Amino acid sequence: MPTAEAIDLKNHPILITLQDTISGNGFLARITVAGRTLMRKEDDGKWWMYGVRPAAIAESGSTVDEAFLRFKQAHTYVLLDMVQESKSFDEFRTEVERFFNAKDVDEAAWEGALKAVRDGHAEPPEPFSKLPRQSPDSRPARIEVERLDGKITPFTVRDNATITYSIADKEAA
Amino acid sequence: MSASKDFANIQRMLTECLPGHSIRMTDHFRRKKFGDIIYPSFPKSKTVEVGHIRKLIRHFGIQECAAKHGLA
């Protein structure tokens, strides 16, 4: 049973990992994102995942999992729209990095939500209490846009990122 | 605020709160641009859920103006 303090924690600071391989005009690109989002249950009864890094994206679901999966899909669609309009890999990378690095007021809300968790003012309620925990200190927000065609170094399994989400907290328990 | 709004209402709000903004249809979304700020993931549907509207408003920093339209 969640405590009253837990219920008061409206914004949940989430860390996400996404990876897409996108084919463009004369190039193949792999985009790996270590991002941040805020998860909140809105008054429509749905869970909403609001982008922080990248910021300009939002998606919802009847469960936290569904919201994440729809967010991931929307992120892929944004990349597909961008590659459609990019004449070169460099142009695509510039657009994708600009999208990822554009901030809005949800950045401060994310920091506030993380502080609330870290200060112990509020324990994350379910389902967040069951999520893996990760420290954003050891996993800063970043994006990598790599060109894969013509790559000289061999591909390895280490190149694969597990697409997942976790709650931002102190170091993992 | 109800769960979704007609795009026409959102457009009225944007015309006042983001004068001179542009909208372009991409394969998947409505791409909105105002100055250097771009929101590339607004839904194309005739009605749009509140979460999308709230995020758009926060991204462009127009909460006060949007509130006058009952959209913040």
gemmi code that builds the backbone of each chain (N, CA, C; Angstrom):
import gemmi

chains = {
    "A": [
        ("MET", (0.858, -1.204, 0.000), (0.000, 0.000, 0.000), (0.886, 1.243, 0.000)),
        ("PRO", (0.767, 2.097, -0.998), (1.600, 3.282, -1.032), (1.286, 4.226, 0.123)),
        ("THR", (2.292, 4.899, 0.622), (2.066, 5.872, 1.683), (1.551, 7.166, 1.080)),
        ("ALA", (1.077, 8.079, 1.956), (0.600, 9.381, 1.469), (1.738, 10.115, 0.777)),
        ("GLU", (2.967, 9.970, 1.325), (4.120, 10.628, 0.707), (4.362, 10.091, -0.690)),
        ("ALA", (4.188, 8.771, -0.824), (4.419, 8.161, -2.132), (3.424, 8.692, -3.141)),
        ("ILE", (2.167, 8.848, -2.729), (1.142, 9.335, -3.641), (1.452, 10.771, -4.077)),
        ("ASP", (2.094, 11.535, -3.192), (2.422, 12.916, -3.514), (3.488, 13.029, -4.603)),
        ("LEU", (4.226, 11.982, -4.827), (5.264, 12.037, -5.840), (4.625, 11.857, -7.211)),
        ("LYS", (4.311, 12.986, -7.865), (3.568, 12.923, -9.125), (4.487, 12.650, -10.317)),
        ("ASN", (5.673, 13.266, -10.265), (6.629, 13.107, -11.366), (7.654, 12.050, -11.012)),
        ("HIS", (7.834, 11.112, -11.900), (8.805, 10.043, -11.650), (9.958, 10.206, -12.626)),
        ("PRO", (11.189, 10.340, -12.106), (12.337, 10.547, -12.996), (12.808, 9.215, -13.575)),
        ("ILE", (12.757, 9.126, -14.888), (13.045, 7.859, -15.575), (14.267, 8.027, -16.475)),
        ("LEU", (15.075, 6.992, -16.507), (16.192, 6.919, -17.454), (15.807, 5.931, -18.541)),
        ("ILE", (16.075, 6.282, -19.782), (15.717, 5.384, -20.889), (16.936, 5.093, -21.758)),
        ("THR", (16.912, 3.943, -22.366), (17.915, 3.605, -23.378), (17.173, 3.198, -24.651)),
        ("LEU", (17.513, 3.859, -25.754), (16.895, 3.556, -27.049), (17.997, 3.348, -28.087)),
        ("GLN", (17.696, 2.514, -29.048), (18.641, 2.349, -30.160), (17.867, 2.069, -31.446)),
        ("ASP", (18.230, 2.768, -32.499), (17.605, 2.573, -33.814), (18.683, 2.533, -34.878)),
        ("THR", (18.432, 1.754, -35.895), (19.285, 1.781, -37.087), (18.417, 2.261, -38.245)),
        ("ILE", (18.855, 3.360, -38.860), (18.031, 4.062, -39.843), (18.791, 4.172, -41.162)),
        ("SER", (18.100, 3.856, -42.215), (18.696, 3.964, -43.536), (18.346, 5.326, -44.143)),
        ("GLY", (19.377, 6.028, -44.625), (19.142, 7.348, -45.208), (19.579, 7.420, -46.658)),
        ("ASN", (19.624, 8.627, -47.179), (20.028, 8.826, -48.574), (21.539, 8.630, -48.703)),
        ("GLY", (21.942, 7.399, -48.980), (23.363, 7.105, -49.164), (24.109, 6.785, -47.897)),
        ("PHE", (23.405, 6.497, -46.821), (24.100, 6.145, -45.571), (23.221, 5.270, -44.687)),
        ("LEU", (23.874, 4.619, -43.747), (23.177, 3.841, -42.724), (23.652, 4.360, -41.374)),
        ("ALA", (22.713, 4.713, -40.496), (23.085, 5.336, -39.220), (22.517, 4.544, -38.046)),
        ("ARG", (23.303, 4.489, -36.992), (22.818, 3.903, -35.738), (22.749, 5.021, -34.693)),
        ("ILE", (21.586, 5.125, -34.068), (21.356, 6.177, -33.078), (21.131, 5.514, -31.722)),
        ("THR", (21.996, 5.830, -30.779), (21.879, 5.264, -29.437), (21.666, 6.413, -28.453)),
        ("VAL", (20.612, 6.298, -27.673), (20.214, 7.377, -26.760), (20.250, 6.884, -25.319)),
        ("ALA", (20.964, 7.621, -24.474), (20.824, 7.457, -23.026), (20.058, 8.687, -22.579)),
        ("GLY", (18.742, 8.555, -22.440), (17.892, 9.726, -22.262), (17.215, 9.799, -20.912)),
        ("ARG", (16.404, 10.842, -20.763), (15.671, 11.084, -19.516), (14.231, 11.433, -19.844)),
        ("THR", (13.330, 10.921, -19.044), (11.916, 11.268, -19.216), (11.260, 11.415, -17.845)),
        ("LEU", (10.116, 12.062, -17.863), (9.282, 12.150, -16.663), (8.041, 11.301, -16.900)),
        ("MET", (7.688, 10.483, -15.936), (6.455, 9.709, -16.055), (5.460, 10.269, -15.034)),
        ("ARG", (4.233, 10.474, -15.498), (3.216, 11.061, -14.613), (1.846, 10.494, -14.978)),
        ("LYS", (1.036, 10.216, -13.966), (-0.344, 9.815, -14.238), (-1.183, 11.087, -14.300)),
        ("GLU", (-1.760, 11.330, -15.481), (-2.524, 12.555, -15.683), (-3.996, 12.343, -15.324)),
        ("ASP", (-4.755, 13.449, -15.385), (-6.165, 13.358, -14.992), (-7.031, 12.628, -16.021)),
        ("ASP", (-6.460, 12.227, -17.153), (-7.204, 11.374, -18.092), (-7.068, 9.896, -17.721)),
        ("GLY", (-6.364, 9.631, -16.612), (-6.217, 8.259, -16.128), (-5.089, 7.481, -16.783)),
        ("LYS", (-4.387, 8.131, -17.706), (-3.296, 7.445, -18.411), (-1.939, 7.811, -17.811)),
        ("TRP", (-0.976, 6.920, -18.026), (0.413, 7.237, -17.725), (0.988, 7.986, -18.914)),
        ("TRP", (1.600, 9.123, -18.645), (2.224, 9.908, -19.707), (3.728, 9.929, -19.502)),
        ("MET", (4.439, 9.634, -20.564), (5.897, 9.758, -20.544), (6.251, 11.019, -21.305)),
        ("TYR", (6.826, 11.991, -20.583), (7.212, 13.271, -21.172), (8.722, 13.304, -21.367)),
        ("GLY", (9.149, 13.639, -22.558), (10.570, 13.695, -22.829), (11.261, 14.817, -22.075)),
        ("VAL", (12.466, 14.549, -21.627), (13.344, 15.557, -21.021), (14.604, 15.689, -21.890)),
        ("ARG", (15.206, 14.589, -22.220), (16.287, 14.490, -23.197), (16.046, 13.241, -24.027)),
        ("PRO", (15.464, 13.283, -25.194), (15.015, 14.488, -25.871), (13.723, 15.025, -25.254)),
        ("ALA", (13.510, 16.342, -25.394), (12.383, 16.981, -24.719), (11.100, 16.997, -25.553)),
        ("ALA", (11.213, 17.178, -26.851), (10.036, 17.507, -27.665), (9.273, 16.265, -28.107)),
        ("ILE", (8.798, 15.506, -27.130), (8.086, 14.274, -27.444), (7.313, 13.842, -26.190)),
        ("ALA", (6.137, 13.277, -26.404), (5.318, 12.776, -25.294), (4.502, 11.599, -25.801)),
        ("GLU", (4.267, 10.655, -24.930), (3.374, 9.548, -25.298), (2.700, 9.002, -24.041)),
        ("SER", (1.617, 8.250, -24.261), (0.840, 7.769, -23.127), (0.515, 6.291, -23.288)),
        ("GLY", (0.025, 5.718, -22.188), (-0.427, 4.336, -22.222), (-1.251, 4.037, -20.994)),
        ("SER", (-1.977, 2.935, -21.044), (-2.758, 2.563, -19.864), (-1.859, 1.960, -18.789)),
        ("THR", (-0.646, 1.556, -19.185), (0.356, 1.101, -18.210), (1.651, 1.860, -18.470)),
        ("VAL", (2.560, 1.779, -17.512), (3.866, 2.420, -17.669), (4.616, 1.789, -18.844)),
        ("ASP", (4.541, 0.472, -18.952), (5.194, -0.236, -20.063), (4.675, 0.251, -21.415)),
        ("GLU", (3.352, 0.371, -21.512), (2.754, 0.790, -22.786), (3.199, 2.211, -23.138)),
        ("ALA", (3.233, 3.087, -22.132), (3.665, 4.466, -22.387), (5.100, 4.476, -22.899)),
        ("PHE", (5.972, 3.662, -22.296), (7.365, 3.609, -22.744), (7.464, 3.096, -24.179)),
        ("LEU", (6.723, 2.029, -24.472), (6.804, 1.449, -25.821), (6.291, 2.428, -26.880)),
        ("ARG", (5.256, 3.157, -26.539), (4.736, 4.143, -27.491), (5.693, 5.333, -27.632)),
        ("PHE", (6.343, 5.694, -26.541), (7.350, 6.760, -26.591), (8.499, 6.336, -27.517)),
        ("LYS", (8.933, 5.099, -27.323), (10.018, 4.552, -28.162), (9.624, 4.582, -29.642)),
        ("GLN", (8.377, 4.200, -29.923), (7.905, 4.191, -31.309), (7.863, 5.620, -31.876)),
        ("ALA", (7.371, 6.555, -31.071), (7.306, 7.954, -31.531), (8.712, 8.484, -31.803)),
        ("HIS", (9.670, 8.113, -30.955), (11.058, 8.540, -31.152), (11.584, 8.022, -32.490)),
        ("THR", (11.282, 6.767, -32.797), (11.705, 6.194, -34.088), (11.061, 6.962, -35.235)),
        ("TYR", (9.783, 7.295, -35.106), (9.090, 8.038, -36.163), (9.717, 9.420, -36.383)),
        ("VAL", (10.134, 10.072, -35.297), (10.806, 11.371, -35.441), (12.088, 11.200, -36.250)),
        ("LEU", (12.847, 10.146, -35.927), (14.094, 9.896, -36.664), (13.803, 9.621, -38.141)),
        ("LEU", (12.746, 8.863, -38.405), (12.390, 8.558, -39.802), (11.984, 9.822, -40.551)),
        ("ASP", (11.271, 10.717, -39.892), (10.926, 11.997, -40.525), (12.189, 12.810, -40.824)),
        ("MET", (13.124, 12.797, -39.875), (14.350, 13.589, -40.060), (15.207, 13.039, -41.194)),
        ("VAL", (15.308, 11.709, -41.264), (16.177, 11.125, -42.293), (15.576, 11.350, -43.676)),
        ("GLN", (14.254, 11.413, -43.720), (13.552, 11.653, -44.979), (13.988, 12.985, -45.591)),
        ("GLU", (14.289, 13.947, -44.717), (14.587, 15.296, -45.185), (16.083, 15.616, -45.192)),
        ("SER", (16.904, 14.635, -44.837), (18.351, 14.888, -44.753), (19.035, 14.440, -46.042)),
        ("LYS", (19.827, 15.344, -46.595), (20.515, 15.012, -47.848), (21.811, 14.258, -47.600)),
        ("SER", (22.315, 14.308, -46.374), (23.588, 13.645, -46.078), (23.576, 13.163, -44.632)),
        ("PHE", (24.552, 12.322, -44.312), (24.681, 11.843, -42.939), (24.941, 13.009, -41.976)),
        ("ASP", (25.815, 13.916, -42.366), (26.149, 15.050, -41.484), (24.912, 15.893, -41.169)),
        ("GLU", (24.084, 16.103, -42.185), (22.857, 16.879, -41.982), (21.922, 16.141, -41.017)),
        ("PHE", (21.801, 14.829, -41.212), (20.959, 14.017, -40.329), (21.473, 14.066, -38.894)),
        ("ARG", (22.775, 13.874, -38.724), (23.354, 13.877, -37.372), (23.130, 15.226, -36.684)),
        ("THR", (23.302, 16.298, -37.414), (23.097, 17.637, -36.842), (21.653, 17.791, -36.351)),
        ("GLU", (20.695, 17.362, -37.179), (19.275, 17.486, -36.806), (18.937, 16.634, -35.592)),
        ("VAL", (19.445, 15.397, -35.579), (19.150, 14.483, -34.475), (19.765, 15.002, -33.165)),
        ("GLU", (20.995, 15.502, -33.252), (21.644, 16.021, -32.043), (20.944, 17.283, -31.547)),
        ("ARG", (20.481, 18.100, -32.466), (19.751, 19.311, -32.056), (18.450, 18.938, -31.352)),
        ("PHE", (17.755, 17.950, -31.889), (16.521, 17.461, -31.274), (16.807, 16.937, -29.861)),
        ("PHE", (17.863, 16.171, -29.706), (18.180, 15.571, -28.407), (18.593, 16.640, -27.385)),
        ("ASN", (19.317, 17.638, -27.833), (19.893, 18.616, -26.894), (18.988, 19.797, -26.582)),
        ("ALA", (17.852, 19.930, -27.289), (16.924, 21.031, -26.996), (16.225, 20.767, -25.664)),
        ("LYS", (16.282, 21.743, -24.771), (15.719, 21.549, -23.424), (14.443, 22.365, -23.251)),
        ("ASP", (13.639, 21.966, -22.263), (12.506, 22.802, -21.860), (12.327, 22.717, -20.347)),
        ("VAL", (11.195, 23.232, -19.847), (11.019, 23.333, -18.387), (10.947, 21.969, -17.697)),
        ("ASP", (10.709, 20.911, -18.442), (10.647, 19.593, -17.813), (12.008, 19.132, -17.288)),
        ("GLU", (13.078, 19.772, -17.748), (14.415, 19.451, -17.219), (14.460, 19.759, -15.716)),
        ("ALA", (13.937, 20.934, -15.345), (13.928, 21.313, -13.922), (12.985, 20.409, -13.128)),
        ("ALA", (11.867, 20.036, -13.735), (10.927, 19.136, -13.052), (11.573, 17.770, -12.817)),
        ("TRP", (12.360, 17.328, -13.786), (13.062, 16.041, -13.657), (14.069, 16.110, -12.502)),
        ("GLU", (14.824, 17.193, -12.433), (15.804, 17.356, -11.346), (15.089, 17.402, -10.002)),
        ("GLY", (13.942, 18.083, -9.959), (13.173, 18.165, -8.716), (12.656, 16.803, -8.283)),
        ("ALA", (12.189, 16.029, -9.255), (11.675, 14.691, -8.939), (12.799, 13.782, -8.454)),
        ("LEU", (13.965, 13.921, -9.069), (15.113, 13.110, -8.634), (15.521, 13.498, -7.212)),
        ("LYS", (15.508, 14.792, -6.930), (15.879, 15.262, -5.582), (14.911, 14.710, -4.544)),
        ("ALA", (13.618, 14.699, -4.889), (12.614, 14.179, -3.956), (12.878, 12.705, -3.639)),
        ("VAL", (13.240, 11.960, -4.654), (13.543, 10.535, -4.448), (14.797, 10.391, -3.594)),
        ("ARG", (15.824, 11.170, -3.946), (17.114, 11.034, -3.247), (17.048, 11.514, -1.806)),
        ("ASP", (16.248, 12.556, -1.568), (16.139, 13.083, -0.201), (15.281, 12.185, 0.671)),
        ("GLY", (14.646, 11.207, 0.039), (13.793, 10.306, 0.812), (12.476, 10.939, 1.210)),
        ("HIS", (12.126, 12.066, 0.557), (10.840, 12.699, 0.855), (9.676, 11.857, 0.356)),
        ("ALA", (9.976, 11.031, -0.616), (8.898, 10.222, -1.175), (9.485, 8.941, -1.751)),
        ("GLU", (8.902, 7.851, -1.379), (9.290, 6.566, -1.962), (8.494, 6.378, -3.247)),
        ("PRO", (9.124, 5.963, -4.319), (8.342, 5.719, -5.537), (7.285, 4.648, -5.284)),
        ("PRO", (6.044, 4.903, -5.670), (5.001, 3.884, -5.518), (5.147, 2.815, -6.592)),
        ("GLU", (4.381, 1.754, -6.468), (4.339, 0.789, -7.571), (3.741, 1.490, -8.795)),
        ("PRO", (4.114, 1.170, -9.994), (5.068, 0.117, -10.374), (6.528, 0.560, -10.319)),
        ("PHE", (6.777, 1.835, -9.970), (8.145, 2.352, -10.028), (9.048, 1.723, -8.977)),
        ("SER", (8.458, 1.344, -7.835), (9.267, 0.744, -6.777), (9.855, -0.591, -7.228)),
        ("LYS", (9.268, -1.176, -8.269), (9.761, -2.474, -8.748), (10.712, -2.347, -9.933)),
        ("LEU", (10.884, -1.134, -10.411), (11.778, -0.944, -11.567), (13.233, -1.033, -11.125)),
        ("PRO", (14.114, -1.395, -12.053), (15.539, -1.287, -11.748), (15.886, 0.166, -11.430)),
        ("ARG", (16.863, 0.362, -10.548), (17.281, 1.718, -10.191), (18.667, 1.982, -10.744)),
        ("GLN", (18.855, 3.199, -11.176), (20.121, 3.567, -11.798), (20.454, 4.996, -11.409)),
        ("SER", (21.728, 5.266, -11.230), (22.118, 6.630, -10.899), (22.402, 7.420, -12.168)),
        ("PRO", (21.769, 8.581, -12.321), (22.095, 9.420, -13.487), (23.519, 9.962, -13.426)),
        ("ASP", (24.135, 9.941, -12.231), (25.514, 10.433, -12.113), (26.481, 9.545, -12.897)),
        ("SER", (26.187, 8.254, -12.902), (27.074, 7.336, -13.617), (26.573, 7.078, -15.037)),
        ("ARG", (25.496, 7.742, -15.398), (24.914, 7.520, -16.724), (24.358, 8.841, -17.244)),
        ("PRO", (25.227, 9.753, -17.628), (24.751, 11.062, -18.097), (23.941, 10.950, -19.382)),
        ("ALA", (23.073, 11.936, -19.607), (22.287, 11.965, -20.849), (23.230, 12.159, -22.030)),
        ("ARG", (23.095, 11.336, -23.032), (23.944, 11.479, -24.213), (23.311, 10.809, -25.420)),
        ("ILE", (23.744, 11.250, -26.584), (23.295, 10.617, -27.825), (24.517, 10.329, -28.681)),
        ("GLU", (24.468, 9.216, -29.360), (25.550, 8.875, -30.292), (24.916, 8.565, -31.644)),
        ("VAL", (25.341, 9.275, -32.654), (24.856, 9.034, -34.015), (26.060, 8.547, -34.829)),
        ("GLU", (26.069, 7.270, -35.152), (27.214, 6.664, -35.839), (26.855, 6.344, -37.282)),
        ("ARG", (27.827, 6.495, -38.128), (27.648, 6.068, -39.526), (28.160, 4.627, -39.634)),
        ("LEU", (27.310, 3.734, -40.094), (27.671, 2.310, -40.135), (28.172, 1.859, -41.496)),
        ("ASP", (27.689, 2.490, -42.573), (28.160, 2.049, -43.885), (29.628, 2.449, -44.033)),
        ("GLY", (30.409, 1.520, -44.549), (31.836, 1.782, -44.721), (32.625, 1.697, -43.434)),
        ("LYS", (31.975, 1.215, -42.380), (32.671, 1.115, -41.082), (33.805, 0.089, -41.207)),
        ("ILE", (34.986, 0.488, -40.758), (36.149, -0.391, -40.922), (36.268, -1.365, -39.756)),
        ("THR", (36.060, -0.871, -38.539), (36.172, -1.764, -37.377), (35.003, -2.756, -37.397)),
        ("PRO", (35.237, -3.978, -36.955), (34.185, -4.992, -37.039), (33.034, -4.704, -36.079)),
        ("PHE", (31.860, -5.147, -36.471), (30.707, -5.054, -35.581), (30.845, -6.106, -34.478)),
        ("THR", (30.404, -5.759, -33.268), (30.444, -6.736, -32.173), (29.122, -6.671, -31.412)),
        ("VAL", (28.879, -7.666, -30.591), (27.646, -7.686, -29.796), (27.635, -6.539, -28.787)),
        ("ARG", (28.824, -6.006, -28.476), (28.887, -4.892, -27.520), (28.251, -3.623, -28.082)),
        ("ASP", (28.074, -3.603, -29.403), (27.440, -2.435, -30.025), (25.945, -2.361, -29.712)),
        ("ASN", (25.374, -3.480, -29.284), (23.929, -3.511, -29.046), (23.583, -2.887, -27.696)),
        ("ALA", (22.586, -2.013, -27.692), (22.080, -1.447, -26.441), (20.754, -2.132, -26.115)),
        ("THR", (20.564, -2.480, -24.873), (19.287, -3.059, -24.461), (18.286, -1.929, -24.289)),
        ("ILE", (17.198, -2.017, -25.028), (16.184, -0.963, -24.968), (15.378, -1.163, -23.695)),
        ("THR", (15.454, -0.197, -22.802), (14.859, -0.389, -21.480), (14.617, 0.956, -20.791)),
        ("TYR", (13.994, 0.890, -19.622), (13.854, 2.084, -18.797), (14.028, 1.706, -17.341)),
        ("SER", (14.462, 2.685, -16.542), (14.677, 2.448, -15.125), (14.366, 3.733, -14.380)),
        ("ILE", (14.222, 3.612, -13.059), (13.958, 4.807, -12.263), (15.288, 5.428, -11.851)),
        ("ALA", (15.374, 6.758, -11.996), (16.603, 7.442, -11.600), (16.652, 7.546, -10.084)),
        ("ASP", (17.792, 7.218, -9.525), (17.913, 7.150, -8.065), (19.383, 7.294, -7.729)),
        ("LYS", (19.744, 6.848, -6.514), (21.160, 6.737, -6.170), (21.683, 5.541, -6.952)),
        ("GLU", (22.863, 5.101, -6.586), (23.417, 3.914, -7.240), (22.447, 2.742, -7.064)),
        ("ALA", (22.458, 1.821, -8.033), (21.574, 0.657, -7.972), (21.793, -0.128, -6.700)),
        ("ALA", (20.684, -0.603, -6.101), (20.788, -1.366, -4.846), (21.386, -2.729, -5.130)),
    ],
    "B": [
        ("MET", (-9.845, 20.063, -17.641), (-9.521, 19.933, -19.070), (-9.899, 18.529, -19.522)),
        ("SER", (-10.716, 18.450, -20.589), (-11.139, 17.129, -21.052), (-9.961, 16.387, -21.677)),
        ("ALA", (-10.176, 15.094, -21.962), (-9.052, 14.233, -22.356), (-8.436, 14.592, -23.699)),
        ("SER", (-9.219, 15.236, -24.573), (-8.633, 15.644, -25.850), (-9.321, 16.916, -26.357)),
        ("LYS", (-8.660, 17.587, -27.266), (-9.167, 18.851, -27.818), (-9.097, 18.821, -29.339)),
        ("ASP", (-10.027, 19.548, -29.967), (-9.975, 19.689, -31.419), (-8.711, 20.449, -31.809)),
        ("PHE", (-8.113, 20.033, -32.907), (-6.907, 20.726, -33.351), (-7.206, 22.194, -33.671)),
        ("ALA", (-8.433, 22.468, -34.112), (-8.786, 23.865, -34.436), (-8.622, 24.763, -33.201)),
        ("ASN", (-8.986, 24.258, -32.021), (-8.815, 25.042, -30.791), (-7.336, 25.259, -30.476)),
        ("ILE", (-6.564, 24.216, -30.697), (-5.123, 24.315, -30.439), (-4.499, 25.327, -31.395)),
        ("GLN", (-4.937, 25.290, -32.637), (-4.403, 26.194, -33.637), (-4.724, 27.650, -33.295)),
        ("ARG", (-5.932, 27.872, -32.779), (-6.314, 29.242, -32.363), (-5.378, 29.732, -31.258)),
        ("MET", (-5.105, 28.835, -30.316), (-4.212, 29.194, -29.216), (-2.805, 29.498, -29.735)),
        ("LEU", (-2.314, 28.666, -30.643), (-0.951, 28.862, -31.162), (-0.837, 30.140, -31.971)),
        ("THR", (-1.885, 30.470, -32.694), (-1.861, 31.701, -33.488), (-1.656, 32.916, -32.579)),
        ("GLU", (-2.279, 32.878, -31.404), (-2.120, 33.999, -30.480), (-0.818, 33.900, -29.679)),
        ("CYS", (-0.497, 32.693, -29.213), (0.633, 32.542, -28.285), (1.978, 32.393, -28.993)),
        ("LEU", (1.953, 31.929, -30.233), (3.195, 31.764, -31.001), (3.015, 32.424, -32.368)),
        ("PRO", (2.858, 33.741, -32.393), (2.600, 34.404, -33.685), (3.757, 34.193, -34.652)),
        ("GLY", (3.404, 33.766, -35.859), (4.442, 33.533, -36.868), (5.008, 32.128, -36.853)),
        ("HIS", (4.447, 31.266, -36.016), (4.968, 29.888, -36.004), (4.595, 29.182, -37.313)),
        ("SER", (5.312, 28.115, -37.612), (4.975, 27.365, -38.827), (4.646, 25.920, -38.483)),
        ("ILE", (3.810, 25.323, -39.313), (3.441, 23.917, -39.154), (3.676, 23.225, -40.488)),
        ("ARG", (4.348, 22.094, -40.421), (4.562, 21.327, -41.654), (4.202, 19.870, -41.373)),
        ("MET", (3.473, 19.266, -42.298), (3.120, 17.857, -42.137), (4.292, 16.996, -42.589)),
        ("THR", (4.744, 16.106, -41.724), (5.761, 15.132, -42.117), (5.056, 13.793, -42.319)),
        ("ASP", (5.821, 12.749, -42.563), (5.191, 11.438, -42.761), (4.392, 11.007, -41.523)),
        ("HIS", (4.887, 11.380, -40.338), (4.280, 10.852, -39.110), (3.637, 11.894, -38.205)),
        ("PHE", (4.037, 13.141, -38.332), (3.603, 14.143, -37.347), (3.317, 15.498, -37.990)),
        ("ARG", (2.801, 16.399, -37.126), (2.798, 17.827, -37.442), (4.072, 18.402, -36.822)),
        ("ARG", (4.922, 18.985, -37.635), (6.179, 19.558, -37.139), (5.970, 21.046, -36.930)),
        ("LYS", (6.136, 21.498, -35.691), (5.903, 22.906, -35.382), (7.226, 23.587, -35.121)),
        ("LYS", (7.320, 24.820, -35.611), (8.567, 25.569, -35.468), (8.243, 27.011, -35.099)),
        ("PHE", (8.989, 27.522, -34.133), (8.854, 28.927, -33.746), (10.252, 29.437, -33.431)),
        ("GLY", (10.775, 30.309, -34.285), (12.177, 30.720, -34.125), (13.075, 29.500, -34.278)),
        ("ASP", (13.951, 29.323, -33.288), (14.861, 28.177, -33.339), (14.278, 26.946, -32.649)),
        ("ILE", (13.084, 27.076, -32.089), (12.519, 25.954, -31.323), (11.644, 25.108, -32.234)),
        ("ILE", (11.907, 23.816, -32.199), (11.166, 22.888, -33.066), (10.492, 21.828, -32.200)),
        ("TYR", (9.230, 21.559, -32.502), (8.521, 20.441, -31.874), (8.112, 19.503, -33.010)),
        ("PRO", (8.853, 18.402, -33.195), (8.643, 17.587, -34.405), (7.670, 16.441, -34.249)),
        ("SER", (6.970, 16.337, -33.102), (6.217, 15.099, -32.840), (4.768, 15.344, -32.426)),
        ("PHE", (4.165, 16.438, -32.911), (2.773, 16.686, -32.544), (1.861, 15.815, -33.419)),
        ("PRO", (0.859, 15.150, -32.802), (0.026, 14.216, -33.574), (-0.706, 14.898, -34.732)),
        ("LYS", (-0.988, 14.082, -35.758), (-1.685, 14.587, -36.943), (-3.200, 14.510, -36.807)),
        ("SER", (-3.683, 13.878, -35.770), (-5.110, 13.589, -35.642), (-5.952, 14.863, -35.496)),
        ("LYS", (-7.253, 14.727, -35.767), (-8.174, 15.871, -35.689), (-8.352, 16.327, -34.243)),
        ("THR", (-8.400, 15.371, -33.338), (-8.400, 15.707, -31.913), (-7.093, 15.206, -31.305)),
        ("VAL", (-6.606, 15.946, -30.315), (-5.292, 15.652, -29.742), (-5.423, 15.515, -28.229)),
        ("GLU", (-4.803, 14.491, -27.688), (-4.879, 14.238, -26.249), (-4.143, 15.322, -25.459)),
        ("VAL", (-4.640, 15.542, -24.232), (-4.137, 16.656, -23.414), (-2.643, 16.573, -23.131)),
        ("GLY", (-2.134, 15.377, -22.949), (-0.708, 15.239, -22.634), (0.167, 15.814, -23.743)),
        ("HIS", (-0.229, 15.578, -24.978), (0.530, 16.132, -26.112), (0.462, 17.661, -26.094)),
        ("ILE", (-0.724, 18.175, -25.790), (-0.905, 19.640, -25.784), (-0.076, 20.261, -24.655)),
        ("ARG", (-0.151, 19.659, -23.481), (0.601, 20.196, -22.330), (2.096, 20.204, -22.615)),
        ("LYS", (2.580, 19.124, -23.224), (4.022, 19.047, -23.498), (4.425, 20.114, -24.523)),
        ("LEU", (3.614, 20.273, -25.550), (3.894, 21.299, -26.558), (3.970, 22.688, -25.914)),
        ("ILE", (3.008, 22.969, -25.048), (2.944, 24.267, -24.373), (4.193, 24.483, -23.509)),
        ("ARG", (4.582, 23.453, -22.768), (5.780, 23.587, -21.922), (7.028, 23.733, -22.782)),
        ("HIS", (7.069, 23.019, -23.907), (8.278, 23.074, -24.736), (8.486, 24.474, -25.298)),
        ("PHE", (7.393, 25.127, -25.671), (7.514, 26.487, -26.210), (7.456, 27.559, -25.107)),
        ("GLY", (7.205, 27.138, -23.867), (7.202, 28.096, -22.757), (6.062, 29.097, -22.815)),
        ("ILE", (4.868, 28.640, -23.201), (3.734, 29.556, -23.378), (2.591, 29.200, -22.417)),
        ("GLN", (2.951, 28.746, -21.226), (1.934, 28.275, -20.275), (0.921, 29.365, -19.930)),
        ("GLU", (1.420, 30.576, -19.696), (0.529, 31.664, -19.263), (-0.486, 32.012, -20.356)),
        ("CYS", (0.008, 32.151, -21.554), (-0.878, 32.491, -22.682), (-1.859, 31.349, -22.958)),
        ("ALA", (-1.365, 30.119, -22.929), (-2.222, 28.960, -23.231), (-3.324, 28.802, -22.190)),
        ("ALA", (-3.029, 29.223, -20.957), (-4.023, 29.102, -19.891), (-5.260, 29.944, -20.192)),
        ("LYS", (-5.063, 31.052, -20.885), (-6.202, 31.912, -21.246), (-7.157, 31.183, -22.194)),
        ("HIS", (-6.624, 30.187, -22.892), (-7.436, 29.398, -23.827), (-7.913, 28.097, -23.188)),
        ("GLY", (-7.659, 27.951, -21.889), (-8.055, 26.728, -21.198), (-7.270, 25.522, -21.662)),
        ("LEU", (-6.033, 25.747, -22.115), (-5.252, 24.646, -22.681), (-3.959, 24.375, -21.919)),
        ("ALA", (-3.754, 24.947, -20.778), (-2.510, 24.689, -20.034), (-2.779, 23.752, -18.867)),
    ],
}
model = gemmi.Model(1)
for chain_id, residues in chains.items():
    chain = gemmi.Chain(chain_id)
    for i, (resn, *xyz) in enumerate(residues, 1):
        res = gemmi.Residue()
        res.name, res.seqid = resn, gemmi.SeqId(i, " ")
        for name, pos in zip(("N", "CA", "C"), xyz):
            atom = gemmi.Atom()
            atom.name, atom.element = name, gemmi.Element(name[0])
            atom.pos, atom.b_iso = gemmi.Position(*pos), 0.0
            res.add_atom(atom)
        chain.add_residue(res)
    model.add_chain(chain)
structure = gemmi.Structure()
structure.add_model(model)
structure.setup_entities()
